[in-house]
Amino acid sequence: MIMTDTTVQDARVASFEQDMRTNGWKLVSLGDTEHIHTEDIEVLSFVGEWEEYVLGMDMLERSQGLGANLSQRSAEFLLANSENIPNDWKPYRLLFSGTVWRSRTGHFHVPALQWKDDNWQLVFCWFAFDFHARDRFTKRRA
């Protein structure tokens, strides 16, 4: 998959709580913008037992192949209602790979929720870093 310099021009973007455009980033992909509740989310492993890690573009291709396109809006909705996030998700970094940002320096990032310091936090994962077995896709249940 090749990422281009195209940016998303969409009114729905204004609803991001953490709009990375204020940091000079560009929105490359918006993803599924509907609010989603935890009972409607499937958490999927994507790193094979034979692999130590997966690189960013490979991660993104796998997420698209599995239809795992939940967005930063979904992550922010869950974060605002974090008391509903199941405890058994705490060991994982939950990727919302429907949204892709490009930083001022040209690096691609996807939003994720991770449990750290006794609470859920929204972070942005740089594609240059490896994605490991603790990373999980988030997908709307069929």
N, C-alpha and C positions, 0 to 999 in steps of 0.2 A: 504494500500500500504506500502510495506517495502522498504526502501532505502538501497542500499548496498554500500560497499566501492569501487565498480568498478568505474573507471574513464574513461572518454572519451578520446580516442587518435584519433584525427581527425585534418587534416591540416587546415580545415576551422576555427578552434579555433584561429589560429594566427591572424585572422582579427578582433578580439575584440579590441576596443579602450581601454577599461578598463579590462585588463586581470588579473583576481583575483589570478591567479597562482603566480603572483609576490609577493602576500601577503601570500603565502603558502597554498592557497585554492586548492581544487580539483574540477574539472568539472565533475558532476555526469550525467547531461543530457544537450544536446546541443540545441535541439528544431529545429524548422523551421528556416533555415539560409538564406532564400531569403530576399532581401530588399523589403520593402512593403510601399506603400504610404497610407496616411491617408484615402483616399477615398475607399481603399480596406480593411479597418479595421472595425470590429464590436466590440463595447465595451459592455460587458455583466455584469450585476449584478449577484452575486452568493450567497449572504447572504439572506436567506428567511426573510419575514416580521416577522415571529415568532421567529427569532434568533437575539441575540445581536451581536454575532460574530461567526466566524468559525476558528478552529485551523488549523495550517499549513498543516498537512497531509490530513485533510478533504478538504482543499482548493485545494490541488494538485490533489486529486481524482476527484473532481468536474471539474477541468480544463481539465483533460484528458477525462472525460465523455462527455464534450462539444466540444472537439477538439480545445481547446484554447491552442495552442502550439507555439505561437510566441516567438521568442528568444531574447536574449540580443542584437544580431546583429540588429534585427528590432528596438529595443529600441534606440540603438545608432544611427541608420540611421534617425529615427524620431527626436532625439535630435539635430543632425547636421542640420536638416531641420525644426526646431521647429516653424518657422513662419507659417508653414502649418498645425500645430496642431490646431484643432478647439477650439475656446474659451469655448464652452460648456463642454469640457473635463477637464477644470481647477479644478473643485471641487473634482475630482477623483484622486486616486492613481492608475495608470495603470500598471497592473501586466503582465509580460512577462514570464509566468510560464513554457514555454518550456525549458528554461535554469534553471538548478538547480546547485548550488554550495554548497560544504561542506567546512566550515572554518577549520582552524588549530585546533580549539577546538571541532570540530565534529558537529557543528550546521549547519543545512541546511538553504539556503537563495535563494530567487528568485529576479531577477532584476525588477525594477519598475521605472516608470517616475512619478514624482509629481511636481506640481506647487508650488513653494515656493520662497519668496523674489523676486517676479516679473519675474521669469524665470523657465523653466523646468529643473529638475535635475534628474540624474540617481542615484538611491539609491538601496540598497540591503536589502530586508525584511527578517528578521529572523523568522523561522517557530515557534519559541516559543512565539512570539507575536501573538495577535489575529488579524484576518482580519475582517474588519467591513464593514458597508454598503457603505462607500465611496470608497472601493476598487473595482476595475473592472478588469475582464479578458479582454485580447485583443485576437481577433480571426480573421483569414482571412475570408472575406465575401465569401459566397458560390456563 
